[in-house]
Amino acid sequence: MALAKSKEERKKLREELMKRQERDKGNFDIIQWGEAWKESMMVVVQYKSRIQNERKLSENLMLEFQAALESKRKYVEDSENHIGQTRTKTKTMEVPVDNLEQ
C-alpha cells in the first residue's frame, strides 16, 4: 500500500508539476506579449515623432517658399513700375522731329 500511495503521490506531483509548467508557460506568453506590445508602442511613438518633425519641416519649407514667391512678386512689380516710369520719362523727353527742322 505504501508503494501505491507513493505512486498516487507521484502522479499528483506530476500533475501539479504539469499545471505549474502550463501556468508558467502562460505567464511567459503574457510577458512576451507585453514586451512585444511595449516595443510596438515605442515604434508608434517614434513614427508619431517623425511625422510631427516632417510636418514642421514641410510647414517651414512652405513658409520659405511663400516668402520667396512674395519676394519675386515684389521684384516683378517694382521692375514693372520702373519700366513704366522710364517709358513715361522718355516720352516727355522726346522732341518731335518737325520741331527740330525749324
Secondary structure, DSSP 8 states (H G I E B T S, - for coil): -HHHHHHHHHHHHHHHHHHHHHHHHHHHHHHHHHHHHHHHHHHHHHHHHHHHHHHHHHHHHHHHHHHHHHHHHHHHHHHHHHHHHHHHHHHHH---HHHHH-
